[in-house]
């Protein structure tokens, strides 16, 4: 049996002095759900983050994912679409386990910038953005805000309890950390995407 990269619970917890709040930083392939007043933070290039919350209880969470390269992401049997579905399903299932109600879920989605050098032909960012919107529509989860595609990386701050999201476009960044991190993540996805099917939660 070949090992598949599962989405991991984010473990980078810290205190954010700017917002005077406990915070969790998410890296590519990670997710986090909470019923506490915690700030969720991530930096996105071509990847997408879905911020989903129960609009009554304030239980919320965020993921950070990228579709593996290859094929038409709109095909229900496409391997990359299966991976994206897994990334979304694990977030939603963990929210429900924490007590969120599916009928109360709403989403804000971000990312999908065409920022990875050499990948604009594959249109990775646009495919990620199209996928997350299509998935949420199929699941009848209302998208109440979005900031997708463009050419800039983004830093996203999500406060699940209040539903507040702040997005900073990194227009002048000269730091290649985002690009290197996503390229490494993409390589791991491509390796595992060729391994076979991914089991989805029901």
C-alpha positions in Angstrom: 0.0 0.0 0.0 1.4 3.4 -1.0 1.4 6.2 1.5 -0.7 9.2 0.6 -0.1 12.6 2.0 -3.0 13.3 4.3 -3.8 16.9 5.3 -2.3 17.5 8.7 -3.6 19.5 11.7 -1.6 22.7 11.9 0.7 22.6 15.0 2.3 26.1 14.8 0.6 27.8 17.7 1.8 31.2 18.8 0.7 34.5 20.4 0.1 37.2 17.8 1.0 40.6 19.4 -0.5 42.6 16.5 -4.0 41.3 17.3 -3.4 40.4 21.0 -4.7 36.9 20.3 -3.7 33.3 20.4 -3.0 32.2 16.8 -2.3 29.2 14.6 -0.2 29.4 11.4 -1.2 27.0 8.6 1.3 25.7 6.1 0.5 24.0 2.8 -1.4 20.8 3.3 -2.6 21.8 6.8 -6.0 22.5 8.4 -7.3 23.7 11.7 -10.7 23.8 13.4 -11.7 25.5 16.6 -14.6 26.5 18.8 -12.4 29.0 20.6 -11.6 32.7 19.9 -8.4 31.9 18.0 -6.8 33.6 15.0 -6.0 31.4 12.0 -3.2 32.7 9.7 -1.8 31.5 6.4 0.2 32.9 3.5 -1.1 31.8 0.0 0.5 31.9 -3.4 -1.1 29.5 -5.9 -2.7 27.5 -3.1 -6.3 28.2 -1.9 -7.6 28.5 1.7 -11.2 27.9 2.6 -12.4 29.6 5.8 -15.6 27.8 6.8 -17.7 28.5 9.9 -21.0 27.8 11.5 -22.6 31.2 11.5 -24.6 30.5 14.7 -22.0 28.8 17.0 -18.9 30.4 15.6 -17.2 27.0 15.2 -14.8 27.5 12.3 -11.7 26.4 10.5 -9.4 26.9 7.7 -7.5 24.7 5.2 -4.6 25.4 2.8 -4.3 23.2 -0.2 -3.3 22.9 -3.9 -4.6 20.6 -6.5 -1.9 18.2 -7.9 -1.1 18.9 -11.5 -2.7 16.9 -14.3 -5.9 16.6 -16.2 -9.1 18.4 -16.0 -10.0 19.4 -12.4 -13.7 19.5 -13.4 -13.8 15.8 -14.0 -15.3 14.0 -11.1 -12.9 11.1 -11.6 -9.8 13.2 -12.0 -7.1 12.5 -9.4 -6.4 16.1 -8.7 -10.1 16.8 -8.1 -10.2 13.8 -5.7 -7.3 15.3 -3.7 -9.1 18.7 -3.5 -12.3 17.0 -2.4 -10.4 15.2 0.3 -8.8 18.5 1.5 -12.3 20.1 1.7 -14.1 17.1 3.2 -11.6 16.7 6.0 -12.1 20.3 7.0 -15.9 20.0 6.9 -16.0 16.7 8.7 -13.8 18.0 11.5 -16.1 21.1 11.9 -19.1 18.8 12.2 -17.3 16.6 14.8 -16.7 19.8 16.8 -20.5 20.5 16.8 -21.0 22.7 13.7 -24.2 22.1 11.8 -23.9 21.6 8.0 -27.0 23.8 7.4 -25.3 26.8 9.1 -22.0 26.6 7.3 -20.7 29.5 5.3 -17.4 30.1 3.5 -14.9 32.7 2.6 -12.2 31.7 0.1 -8.8 33.1 -0.8 -5.7 32.5 -2.9 -5.2 30.9 -6.3 -2.7 33.6 -7.4 -0.5 32.8 -10.4 2.7 33.3 -8.5 4.7 30.1 -9.2 7.3 30.7 -11.8 6.9 28.4 -14.8 3.4 27.3 -13.8 1.3 30.0 -15.4 0.8 27.7 -18.4 -0.7 25.0 -16.2 -2.8 27.8 -14.6 -2.5 26.2 -11.2 -3.9 29.2 -9.3 -7.0 29.5 -11.5 -7.7 25.7 -11.3 -7.5 25.8 -7.5 -9.9 28.8 -7.4 -12.4 27.2 -9.8 -12.3 24.0 -7.9 -13.0 25.5 -4.4 -16.0 27.5 -5.7 -17.4 24.5 -7.6 -17.0 22.2 -4.6 -18.7 24.6 -2.2 -21.6 25.1 -4.7 -22.0 21.3 -5.0 -22.1 21.1 -1.2 -24.6 24.0 -0.9 -22.2 25.9 1.3 -22.7 29.6 0.7 -19.6 31.7 -0.2 -20.0 35.1 1.4 -16.6 36.5 0.5 -13.8 35.7 -1.9 -10.5 37.1 -3.1 -9.2 34.7 -5.7 -6.6 34.6 -8.6 -4.6 37.8 -9.4 -0.8 37.7 -9.4 0.1 38.4 -5.8 0.6 36.2 -2.8 -1.8 36.9 0.1 -1.6 36.8 3.9 -4.9 35.8 5.4 -6.1 36.4 8.9 -9.3 34.6 9.9 -11.2 35.1 13.2 -13.8 32.2 13.2 -15.7 33.4 16.2 -16.6 36.8 14.6 -16.3 35.7 10.9 -13.9 38.6 10.3 -11.2 38.1 7.7 -8.3 40.4 6.8 -6.3 39.9 3.6 -3.0 41.6 2.9 -1.8 41.3 -0.7 2.0 41.0 -0.7 2.6 43.3 -3.6 6.3 44.1 -2.9 7.5 40.9 -1.4 11.0 39.8 -2.4 10.9 36.8 -0.2 10.9 33.5 -2.2 9.8 31.5 0.8 6.2 31.2 -0.4 7.2 30.0 -3.8 9.7 27.5 -2.5 7.3 26.2 0.1 4.5 25.7 -2.5 6.9 24.1 -5.0 8.0 21.6 -2.4 4.4 20.9 -1.5 3.5 20.5 -5.2 6.3 18.0 -5.7 5.0 15.9 -2.8 1.5 16.0 -4.2 2.6 15.0 -7.7 4.5 12.0 -6.2 1.5 10.9 -4.2 -1.0 11.7 -6.9 0.5 9.0 -9.0 0.1 6.5 -6.2 -3.5 5.8 -6.7 -6.9 6.6 -5.2 -7.5 8.6 -2.1 -10.1 7.4 0.3 -12.7 10.1 1.1 -14.8 10.5 4.2 -18.5 10.0 3.8 
